Amino acid sequence: MAECINCEEDYNDKRLALGYQTCLDCGESEAQGIIAARTHAKLCEMTPYVSGSLTQPDALFEQRPDGHEGYKRQLEPSSNKVFVVGE
């Protein structure tokens, strides 16, 4: 039987033949730590930085190149119908 380098418990020789030097429990805890670190790194990459136009996102939509006002333009109501379920 092989001996784990972390907890000094015995584990299967077949696992040692595969190249693992830790038991299943220690190997899983190491793997969970690696997963957490990689996930954190990826989330940091995906987080946008607050700079320039992102500090005032409404300013992006106030004026459009074609001369129309953006989202502030009032839409005219097409009708005053009220829809009732079952009719």
A tleap script that builds the chain and sets N, CA, C and O, in Angstrom:
source leaprc.protein.ff14SB
mol = sequence {
  NMET ALA GLU CYS ILE ASN CYS GLU GLU ASP
  TYR ASN ASP LYS ARG LEU ALA LEU GLY TYR
  GLN THR CYS LEU ASP CYS GLY GLU SER GLU
  ALA GLN GLY ILE ILE ALA ALA ARG THR HIE
  ALA LYS LEU CYS GLU MET THR PRO TYR VAL
  SER GLY SER LEU THR GLN PRO ASP ALA LEU
  PHE GLU GLN ARG PRO ASP GLY HIE GLU GLY
  TYR LYS ARG GLN LEU GLU PRO SER SER ASN
  LYS VAL PHE VAL VAL GLY CGLU
}
set mol.1.N position { 0.842 -1.186 0.000 }
set mol.1.CA position { 0.000 0.000 0.000 }
set mol.1.C position { 0.885 1.247 0.000 }
set mol.1.O position { 1.929 1.297 0.649 }
set mol.2.N position { 0.430 2.243 -0.748 }
set mol.2.CA position { 1.140 3.513 -0.828 }
set mol.2.C position { 0.690 4.427 0.311 }
set mol.2.O position { -0.382 4.238 0.886 }
set mol.3.N position { 1.517 5.414 0.625 }
set mol.3.CA position { 1.200 6.316 1.729 }
set mol.3.C position { 0.975 7.727 1.199 }
set mol.3.O position { 1.775 8.239 0.416 }
set mol.4.N position { -0.115 8.350 1.628 }
set mol.4.CA position { -0.478 9.708 1.215 }
set mol.4.C position { 0.567 10.697 1.730 }
set mol.4.O position { 1.007 10.601 2.875 }
set mol.5.N position { 0.965 11.651 0.875 }
set mol.5.CA position { 1.973 12.630 1.292 }
set mol.5.C position { 1.395 13.708 2.198 }
set mol.5.O position { 2.147 14.433 2.850 }
set mol.6.N position { 0.062 13.826 2.249 }
set mol.6.CA position { -0.566 14.846 3.097 }
set mol.6.C position { -0.953 14.305 4.467 }
set mol.6.O position { -0.561 14.866 5.490 }
set mol.7.N position { -1.715 13.228 4.491 }
set mol.7.CA position { -2.256 12.731 5.765 }
set mol.7.C position { -1.592 11.436 6.234 }
set mol.7.O position { -1.915 10.932 7.310 }
set mol.8.N position { -0.682 10.901 5.451 }
set mol.8.CA position { 0.074 9.683 5.762 }
set mol.8.C position { -0.815 8.451 5.932 }
set mol.8.O position { -0.428 7.494 6.603 }
set mol.9.N position { -1.998 8.473 5.329 }
set mol.9.CA position { -2.875 7.297 5.323 }
set mol.9.C position { -2.479 6.407 4.143 }
set mol.9.O position { -1.912 6.877 3.157 }
set mol.10.N position { -2.784 5.135 4.260 }
set mol.10.CA position { -2.515 4.216 3.157 }
set mol.10.C position { -3.616 4.310 2.112 }
set mol.10.O position { -4.788 4.494 2.440 }
set mol.11.N position { -3.217 4.179 0.833 }
set mol.11.CA position { -4.193 4.150 -0.253 }
set mol.11.C position { -3.730 3.120 -1.281 }
set mol.11.O position { -2.616 2.604 -1.193 }
set mol.12.N position { -4.574 2.831 -2.236 }
set mol.12.CA position { -4.358 1.757 -3.192 }
set mol.12.C position { -3.125 2.006 -4.067 }
set mol.12.O position { -2.886 3.130 -4.507 }
set mol.13.N position { -2.345 0.946 -4.316 }
set mol.13.CA position { -1.160 1.049 -5.171 }
set mol.13.C position { -1.510 1.388 -6.617 }
set mol.13.O position { -0.701 1.980 -7.331 }
set mol.14.N position { -2.705 1.016 -7.045 }
set mol.14.CA position { -3.120 1.329 -8.410 }
set mol.14.C position { -3.227 2.845 -8.601 }
set mol.14.O position { -2.951 3.364 -9.683 }
set mol.15.N position { -3.621 3.531 -7.560 }
set mol.15.CA position { -3.694 5.003 -7.626 }
set mol.15.C position { -2.292 5.585 -7.748 }
set mol.15.O position { -2.087 6.551 -8.483 }
set mol.16.N position { -1.331 5.012 -7.041 }
set mol.16.CA position { 0.052 5.453 -7.144 }
set mol.16.C position { 0.596 5.182 -8.547 }
set mol.16.O position { 1.354 5.987 -9.087 }
set mol.17.N position { 0.212 4.056 -9.134 }
set mol.17.CA position { 0.656 3.722 -10.489 }
set mol.17.C position { 0.125 4.727 -11.512 }
set mol.17.O position { 0.754 4.948 -12.546 }
set mol.18.N position { -1.026 5.335 -11.231 }
set mol.18.CA position { -1.580 6.366 -12.107 }
set mol.18.C position { -0.885 7.718 -11.923 }
set mol.18.O position { -1.117 8.639 -12.707 }
set mol.19.N position { -0.043 7.850 -10.908 }
set mol.19.CA position { 0.705 9.079 -10.702 }
set mol.19.C position { 0.206 9.930 -9.549 }
set mol.19.O position { 0.761 10.998 -9.290 }
set mol.20.N position { -0.822 9.484 -8.855 }
set mol.20.CA position { -1.355 10.251 -7.724 }
set mol.20.C position { -0.557 9.925 -6.473 }
set mol.20.O position { -0.302 8.756 -6.186 }
set mol.21.N position { -0.164 10.946 -5.731 }
set mol.21.CA position { 0.596 10.739 -4.498 }
set mol.21.C position { -0.233 11.030 -3.262 }
set mol.21.O position { 0.297 11.098 -2.153 }
set mol.22.N position { -1.539 11.203 -3.453 }
set mol.22.CA position { -2.437 11.484 -2.335 }
set mol.22.C position { -3.583 10.485 -2.331 }
set mol.22.O position { -3.884 9.864 -3.350 }
set mol.23.N position { -4.220 10.336 -1.173 }
set mol.23.CA position { -5.402 9.479 -1.076 }
set mol.23.C position { -6.583 10.206 -1.724 }
set mol.23.O position { -6.458 11.369 -2.109 }
set mol.24.N position { -7.712 9.535 -1.844 }
set mol.24.CA position { -8.880 10.126 -2.489 }
set mol.24.C position { -9.377 11.374 -1.763 }
set mol.24.O position { -9.731 12.366 -2.400 }
set mol.25.N position { -9.404 11.325 -0.436 }
set mol.25.CA position { -9.908 12.467 0.337 }
set mol.25.C position { -9.019 13.704 0.160 }
set mol.25.O position { -9.521 14.802 -0.078 }
set mol.26.N position { -7.707 13.522 0.277 }
set mol.26.CA position { -6.789 14.657 0.127 }
set mol.26.C position { -6.782 15.141 -1.320 }
set mol.26.O position { -6.710 16.344 -1.570 }
set mol.27.N position { -6.856 14.225 -2.264 }
set mol.27.CA position { -6.889 14.597 -3.673 }
set mol.27.C position { -8.120 15.404 -4.007 }
set mol.27.O position { -8.051 16.364 -4.774 }
set mol.28.N position { -9.256 15.020 -3.430 }
set mol.28.CA position { -10.486 15.773 -3.703 }
set mol.28.C position { -10.432 17.167 -3.096 }
set mol.28.O position { -10.881 18.129 -3.718 }
set mol.29.N position { -9.887 17.287 -1.891 }
set mol.29.CA position { -9.804 18.622 -1.285 }
set mol.29.C position { -8.856 19.522 -2.078 }
set mol.29.O position { -9.108 20.719 -2.210 }
set mol.30.N position { -7.768 18.958 -2.606 }
set mol.30.CA position { -6.870 19.749 -3.459 }
set mol.30.C position { -7.576 20.159 -4.747 }
set mol.30.O position { -7.440 21.294 -5.205 }
set mol.31.N position { -8.330 19.228 -5.327 }
set mol.31.CA position { -9.057 19.520 -6.568 }
set mol.31.C position { -10.094 20.611 -6.346 }
set mol.31.O position { -10.259 21.480 -7.203 }
set mol.32.N position { -10.791 20.589 -5.224 }
set mol.32.CA position { -11.779 21.621 -4.926 }
set mol.32.C position { -11.116 22.983 -4.792 }
set mol.32.O position { -11.682 23.990 -5.217 }
set mol.33.N position { -9.915 23.029 -4.202 }
set mol.33.CA position { -9.178 24.281 -4.093 }
set mol.33.C position { -8.772 24.819 -5.462 }
set mol.33.O position { -8.851 26.023 -5.708 }
set mol.34.N position { -8.342 23.933 -6.346 }
set mol.34.CA position { -7.962 24.342 -7.702 }
set mol.34.C position { -9.179 24.844 -8.466 }
set mol.34.O position { -9.102 25.851 -9.170 }
set mol.35.N position { -10.304 24.144 -8.330 }
set mol.35.CA position { -11.540 24.560 -9.000 }
set mol.35.C position { -11.967 25.948 -8.522 }
set mol.35.O position { -12.347 26.798 -9.327 }
set mol.36.N position { -11.902 26.170 -7.213 }
set mol.36.CA position { -12.306 27.471 -6.665 }
set mol.36.C position { -11.391 28.586 -7.180 }
set mol.36.O position { -11.865 29.674 -7.507 }
set mol.37.N position { -10.089 28.322 -7.252 }
set mol.37.CA position { -9.145 29.334 -7.730 }
set mol.37.C position { -9.386 29.650 -9.205 }
set mol.37.O position { -9.357 30.816 -9.599 }
set mol.38.N position { -9.623 28.629 -10.019 }
set mol.38.CA position { -9.876 28.856 -11.445 }
set mol.38.C position { -11.187 29.594 -11.657 }
set mol.38.O position { -11.264 30.483 -12.506 }
set mol.39.N position { -12.217 29.241 -10.898 }
set mol.39.CA position { -13.504 29.915 -11.018 }
set mol.39.C position { -13.362 31.387 -10.639 }
set mol.39.O position { -13.905 32.263 -11.314 }
set mol.40.N position { -12.636 31.654 -9.565 }
set mol.40.CA position { -12.422 33.036 -9.139 }
set mol.40.C position { -11.685 33.822 -10.218 }
set mol.40.O position { -12.041 34.964 -10.511 }
set mol.41.N position { -10.660 33.213 -10.808 }
set mol.41.CA position { -9.897 33.894 -11.852 }
set mol.41.C position { -10.776 34.199 -13.063 }
set mol.41.O position { -10.688 35.288 -13.629 }
set mol.42.N position { -11.622 33.251 -13.466 }
set mol.42.CA position { -12.500 33.463 -14.615 }
set mol.42.C position { -13.529 34.546 -14.324 }
set mol.42.O position { -13.823 35.365 -15.194 }
set mol.43.N position { -14.082 34.562 -13.114 }
set mol.43.CA position { -15.051 35.595 -12.761 }
set mol.43.C position { -14.395 36.973 -12.732 }
set mol.43.O position { -15.028 37.967 -13.087 }
set mol.44.N position { -13.141 37.039 -12.315 }
set mol.44.CA position { -12.432 38.320 -12.332 }
set mol.44.C position { -12.218 38.794 -13.765 }
set mol.44.O position { -12.278 39.993 -14.034 }
set mol.45.N position { -11.968 37.864 -14.688 }
set mol.45.CA position { -11.794 38.229 -16.088 }
set mol.45.C position { -13.088 38.753 -16.686 }
set mol.45.O position { -13.061 39.663 -17.515 }
set mol.46.N position { -14.222 38.194 -16.279 }
set mol.46.CA position { -15.505 38.547 -16.869 }
set mol.46.C position { -16.105 39.811 -16.271 }
set mol.46.O position { -17.010 40.390 -16.872 }
set mol.47.N position { -15.638 40.259 -15.114 }
set mol.47.CA position { -16.187 41.431 -14.458 }
set mol.47.C position { -15.761 42.682 -15.208 }
set mol.47.O position { -14.564 42.910 -15.382 }
set mol.48.N position { -16.715 43.506 -15.660 }
set mol.48.CA position { -16.344 44.718 -16.396 }
set mol.48.C position { -15.749 45.769 -15.457 }
set mol.48.O position { -16.111 45.853 -14.284 }
set mol.49.N position { -14.844 46.552 -15.993 }
set mol.49.CA position { -14.265 47.641 -15.235 }
set mol.49.C position { -15.163 48.866 -15.392 }
set mol.49.O position { -15.718 49.100 -16.466 }
set mol.50.N position { -15.303 49.634 -14.336 }
set mol.50.CA position { -16.112 50.843 -14.383 }
set mol.50.C position { -15.203 51.979 -14.824 }
set mol.50.O position { -14.402 52.498 -14.048 }
set mol.51.N position { -15.349 52.351 -16.092 }
set mol.51.CA position { -14.539 53.436 -16.616 }
set mol.51.C position { -15.248 54.059 -17.810 }
set mol.51.O position { -16.071 53.417 -18.463 }
set mol.52.N position { -14.926 55.288 -18.081 }
set mol.52.CA position { -15.458 55.961 -19.260 }
set mol.52.C position { -16.967 55.977 -19.296 }
set mol.52.O position { -17.614 56.467 -18.371 }
set mol.53.N position { -17.532 55.437 -20.372 }
set mol.53.CA position { -18.977 55.501 -20.566 }
set mol.53.C position { -19.741 54.581 -19.626 }
set mol.53.O position { -20.951 54.734 -19.460 }
set mol.54.N position { -19.051 53.631 -19.010 }
set mol.54.CA position { -19.751 52.734 -18.097 }
set mol.54.C position { -20.122 53.409 -16.792 }
set mol.54.O position { -20.995 52.923 -16.073 }
set mol.55.N position { -19.466 54.536 -16.468 }
set mol.55.CA position { -19.825 55.232 -15.233 }
set mol.55.C position { -21.167 55.931 -15.365 }
set mol.55.O position { -21.844 56.173 -14.366 }
set mol.56.N position { -21.563 56.263 -16.615 }
set mol.56.CA position { -22.862 56.882 -16.878 }
set mol.56.C position { -23.504 56.169 -18.067 }
set mol.56.O position { -23.519 56.706 -19.175 }
set mol.57.N position { -24.036 54.963 -17.847 }
set mol.57.CA position { -24.566 54.203 -18.978 }
set mol.57.C position { -25.758 54.872 -19.655 }
set mol.57.O position { -26.002 54.618 -20.834 }
set mol.58.N position { -26.512 55.720 -18.947 }
set mol.58.CA position { -27.655 56.383 -19.571 }
set mol.58.C position { -27.202 57.357 -20.650 }
set mol.58.O position { -27.942 57.619 -21.597 }
set mol.59.N position { -26.001 57.893 -20.517 }
set mol.59.CA position { -25.495 58.837 -21.506 }
set mol.59.C position { -25.285 58.168 -22.859 }
set mol.59.O position { -25.277 58.842 -23.889 }
set mol.60.N position { -25.117 56.871 -22.867 }
set mol.60.CA position { -24.926 56.151 -24.127 }
set mol.60.C position { -26.173 56.213 -24.999 }
set mol.60.O position { -26.071 56.163 -26.225 }
set mol.61.N position { -27.345 56.320 -24.387 }
set mol.61.CA position { -28.602 56.208 -25.120 }
set mol.61.C position { -29.360 57.528 -25.230 }
set mol.61.O position { -30.478 57.543 -25.745 }
set mol.62.N position { -28.790 58.631 -24.764 }
set mol.62.CA position { -29.508 59.892 -24.804 }
set mol.62.C position { -29.636 60.437 -26.221 }
set mol.62.O position { -30.727 60.847 -26.618 }
set mol.63.N position { -28.564 60.452 -26.988 }
set mol.63.CA position { -28.599 60.952 -28.359 }
set mol.63.C position { -28.102 59.869 -29.304 }
set mol.63.O position { -27.091 59.216 -29.043 }
set mol.64.N position { -28.809 59.689 -30.383 }
set mol.64.CA position { -28.402 58.714 -31.384 }
set mol.64.C position { -27.950 59.456 -32.629 }
set mol.64.O position { -28.379 60.587 -32.860 }
set mol.65.N position { -27.083 58.839 -33.445 }
set mol.65.CA position { -26.549 59.525 -34.621 }
set mol.65.C position { -27.608 59.967 -35.628 }
set mol.65.O position { -27.384 60.937 -36.353 }
set mol.66.N position { -28.749 59.292 -35.697 }
set mol.66.CA position { -29.767 59.649 -36.679 }
set mol.66.C position { -30.643 60.815 -36.225 }
set mol.66.O position { -31.584 61.184 -36.928 }
set mol.67.N position { -30.352 61.396 -35.071 }
set mol.67.CA position { -31.077 62.569 -34.617 }
set mol.67.C position { -32.234 62.260 -33.694 }
set mol.67.O position { -32.784 63.176 -33.081 }
set mol.68.N position { -32.624 61.002 -33.572 }
set mol.68.CA position { -33.707 60.651 -32.667 }
set mol.68.C position { -33.197 60.609 -31.241 }
set mol.68.O position { -32.046 60.262 -30.975 }
set mol.69.N position { -34.071 60.967 -30.350 }
set mol.69.CA position { -33.710 60.795 -28.949 }
set mol.69.C position { -33.869 59.334 -28.609 }
set mol.69.O position { -34.705 58.639 -29.187 }
set mol.70.N position { -33.079 58.876 -27.687 }
set mol.70.CA position { -33.057 57.460 -27.349 }
set mol.70.C position { -34.275 56.996 -26.583 }
set mol.70.O position { -35.409 57.248 -26.989 }
set mol.71.N position { -34.043 56.331 -25.496 }
set mol.71.CA position { -35.118 55.716 -24.737 }
set mol.71.C position { -36.057 56.743 -24.113 }
set mol.71.O position { -37.155 56.390 -23.683 }
set mol.72.N position { -35.645 58.006 -24.056 }
set mol.72.CA position { -36.481 59.024 -23.427 }
set mol.72.C position { -37.637 59.451 -24.312 }
set mol.72.O position { -38.555 60.133 -23.857 }
set mol.73.N position { -37.594 59.044 -25.596 }
set mol.73.CA position { -38.670 59.396 -26.522 }
set mol.73.C position { -39.968 58.754 -26.040 }
set mol.73.O position { -39.999 57.568 -25.711 }
set mol.74.N position { -40.997 59.516 -26.002 }
set mol.74.CA position { -42.290 59.014 -25.545 }
set mol.74.C position { -42.998 58.295 -26.683 }
set mol.74.O position { -43.130 58.837 -27.780 }
set mol.75.N position { -43.440 57.110 -26.430 }
set mol.75.CA position { -44.206 56.368 -27.421 }
set mol.75.C position { -45.668 56.773 -27.316 }
set mol.75.O position { -46.198 56.967 -26.222 }
set mol.76.N position { -46.297 56.893 -28.452 }
set mol.76.CA position { -47.697 57.278 -28.459 }
set mol.76.C position { -48.557 56.035 -28.274 }
set mol.76.O position { -48.313 55.013 -28.915 }
set mol.77.N position { -49.561 56.114 -27.405 }
set mol.77.CA position { -50.410 54.933 -27.200 }
set mol.77.C position { -51.210 54.634 -28.461 }
set mol.77.O position { -51.778 55.537 -29.076 }
set mol.78.N position { -51.250 53.363 -28.839 }
set mol.78.CA position { -51.969 52.983 -30.053 }
set mol.78.C position { -53.473 52.897 -29.800 }
set mol.78.O position { -54.269 53.220 -30.681 }
set mol.79.N position { -53.856 52.474 -28.632 }
set mol.79.CA position { -55.280 52.415 -28.296 }
set mol.79.C position { -55.420 52.271 -26.790 }
set mol.79.O position { -54.450 52.016 -26.076 }
set mol.80.N position { -56.626 52.436 -26.336 }
set mol.80.CA position { -56.900 52.323 -24.911 }
set mol.80.C position { -57.677 51.058 -24.597 }
set mol.80.O position { -58.466 51.036 -23.653 }
set mol.81.N position { -57.466 50.002 -25.378 }
set mol.81.CA position { -58.190 48.752 -25.133 }
set mol.81.C position { -57.709 48.066 -23.877 }
set mol.81.O position { -56.528 48.101 -23.533 }
set mol.82.N position { -58.639 47.452 -23.213 }
set mol.82.CA position { -58.301 46.644 -22.046 }
set mol.82.C position { -58.649 45.210 -22.401 }
set mol.82.O position { -59.773 44.915 -22.807 }
set mol.83.N position { -57.690 44.333 -22.247 }
set mol.83.CA position { -57.907 42.926 -22.575 }
set mol.83.C position { -58.295 42.167 -21.323 }
set mol.83.O position { -57.636 42.266 -20.287 }
set mol.84.N position { -59.373 41.409 -21.432 }
set mol.84.CA position { -59.876 40.615 -20.323 }
set mol.84.C position { -59.727 39.146 -20.706 }
set mol.84.O position { -60.077 38.746 -21.816 }
set mol.85.N position { -59.219 38.370 -19.803 }
set mol.85.CA position { -59.014 36.957 -20.061 }
set mol.85.C position { -60.368 36.264 -20.210 }
set mol.85.O position { -61.270 36.469 -19.398 }
set mol.86.N position { -60.499 35.460 -21.233 }
set mol.86.CA position { -61.743 34.704 -21.432 }
set mol.86.C position { -62.635 35.296 -22.504 }
set mol.86.O position { -63.637 34.674 -22.859 }
set mol.87.N position { -62.326 36.449 -23.029 }
set mol.87.CA position { -63.155 37.041 -24.073 }
set mol.87.C position { -62.664 36.623 -25.432 }
set mol.87.O position { -63.237 37.023 -26.445 }
savepdb mol mol.pdb
quit
